[in-house]
Amino acid sequence: MCVAVPARMVHVLHNSEQMASCIAVLDTGTCVMADSSFDLLMQKMRHFYAVRKNLRVESRGQRYQLVDFIVKVGSVVLGQTSSFKGVLVEVTFHYLLLLLPPFRTCIGERS
């Protein structure tokens, strides 16, 4: 006897700044980061997971860099419509690594 199991929902997110990767968020709240071929895997798992399609959220705006911080401010639109839905503010911290010249040793050196 086969029992039909309802498909679980998964949201697959693509970021235009990280084109080689995508983020999948399961209905349980679990997040998975994978490469762009994850979409092909989801097609094979369509009996277990339902991918919500045709939902496009887009944010366009400015990007500012202040030392180690990158601040992005943009307006959010949903789908193909151009109606304003909200404001998105993203702040990321990138450690700035300073490359210093190699230290000199005194071994074998004469003054």
Secondary structure, DSSP 8 states (H G I E B T S, - for coil): -------EEEEEEEETTEEEEEEEEETTS-EEEEETTHHHHHHHTTTTEEE--S--EEEEEEEEEETTEEEEEEEEEETT---EEEEEEEEEE-------------TT---
